[in-house]
């Protein structure tokens, strides 16, 4: 019930975390372990492939069960992302990737979904396991699935905004549109946002800023862990219908009439 299957990879947690905006690698590690996550997304430069003598996240997480999810942060074209991931796999052997191609680098950091689809088609043929960051558009989600994505990652709100899920209906529509897992990504601000995303039918949640910039990152990481579990259980249990008026929770038959 709690495991998440993405392509050939099985994860014991449905929470994925990021590695940016922490004050140190040690805090990154402590918060990640507190979250229970088994997958942390990293900009390729943080893996420090070119200079292994400098501190890097691979050394920091050595001996843990946490896997790295390289992302193409900063790429603005399909060609850039394709080249980046090919080089990363050659250097590290990692083939589980978070594909993101940004269309607006100045204000919203919204994805360029057409370029993302182009990159996805090529990387899928190359044998990568692809988690594709995208808008909350169910049509584009289906096209990404057709292009070979193993998971769809619709945004909840702009990256780092903390606004939470801005369009609940679109998350539901994306869930209905594709068969692969959907991971709500970007804009999560607190634990209740993560729980809501899961209650809407998401298979997982990715969050970074909400944990890294909380007053107590370790505490927020644990809150996110529990929120994702609770939201998943709530979704599977099935909520009651919403009604405009009250309904008695106790039977009225047999009551003494005065």
C-alpha positions, -999 to +999 in steps of 0.1 A: +000+000+000+028+024+008+052+013-019+055+033-051+064+017-084+080+039-111+091+018-141+115-008-128+121+010-095+102+002-063+102+028-035+092+022+001+080+058+005+056+079-016+073+111-006+102+124-027+123+153-015+146+178-030+182+188-021+182+226-027+180+255-003+195+238+027+222+254+048+245+224+046+248+189+032+245+176+068+211+193+072+200+179+038+208+144+050+192+147+084+159+161+069+158+135+042+162+107+066+136+122+089+112+123+059+115+086+053+120+093+016+141+069-005+145+093-034+161+128-035+162+149-066+194+167-073+207+192-098+235+174-116+261+200-104+254+189-068+266+154-076+299+171-083+309+146-110+338+167-123+357+172-090+352+143-066+377+158-042+352+185-032+323+178-008+293+163-026+260+147-019+270+112-030+295+111-002+270+126+022+244+099+016+268+070+014+256+041+035+219+051+033+191+037+012+184+070-005+186+070-043+195+101-063+171+115-089+191+138-112+171+166-127+176+189-156+170+221-137+182+251-158+176+234-191+154+254-215+154+231-246+150+194-253+185+192-267+200+206-235+182+181-213+190+151-236+227+159-236+227+165-198+211+131-190+233+112-214+264+126-198+251+120-163+243+084-170+277+079-186+294+093-155+272+078-127+252+049-142+220+065-130+191+061-154+162+072-132+157+109-140+134+139-134+130+156-168+122+193-166+125+218-194+117+254-182+099+278-206+098+308-183+130+313-165+123+348-152+090+347-132+069+315-131+095+288-138+066+271-157+076+241-179+078+242-217+058+210-221+063+208-259+101+207-254+096+183-225+077+159-248+104+161-274+131+152-249+110+125-234+106+107-267+144+106-272+153+097-236+127+069-235+143+053-266+176+056-248+163+035-220+159+060-192+132+058-165+116+092-168+097+112-143+084+142-163+077+176-147+048+193-164+018+216-161-015+204-146-030+199-181-044+164-185-040+165-223-003+171-220+000+145-193-014+119-217+010+130-244+039+127-220+028+092-211+025+083-248+061+098-253+074+072-228+072+089-193+071+064-164+056+090-141+039+124-146+047+153-122+020+180-125+028+212-106+006+222-077+017+258-080+048+277-092+081+262-079+090+274-044+058+294-040+043+274-011+008+281-025-003+245-023-027+228-048-042+257-068-064+236-091-078+205-073-099+195-103-069+194-127-050+171-104-080+147-105-083+151-143-046+142-147-050+112-125-079+100-147-060+108-179-030+085-174-022+050-162+014+058-149+019+072-114+014+109-109+036+128-084+024+162-074+054+185-077+062+222-070+043+246-048+037+224-017+040+246+014+030+225+044+019+191+054-018+197+048-009+205+011+008+172+008-022+153+024-046+171+001-026+161-030-027+125-019-064+126-011-070+138-047-055+106-059-018+115-065+005+085-061+032+106-045+044+141-036+077+158-042+086+188-020+118+207-014+114+243-002+086+235+023+111+214+042+144+231+035+132+266+045+109+256+074+120+269+108+127+233+117+134+212+086+136+179+104+102+185+121+086+195+088+102+165+071+085+142+096+052+161+092+054+156+054+061+119+059+030+114+080+009+137+058+016+116+027+008+084+045-024+098+060-035+113+026-030+080+009-050+061+035-078+087+033-079+083-005-080+046-004-106+046+024-129+068+004-144+101+017-181+105+024-201+126+000-205+163+007-240+173+016-255+208+021-274+199+053-267+180+085-274+142+087-279+127+122-251+103+133-273+086+158-306+067+150-338+085+158-361+054+157-374+044+191-368+077+207-392+087+235-416+113+223-426+141+247 
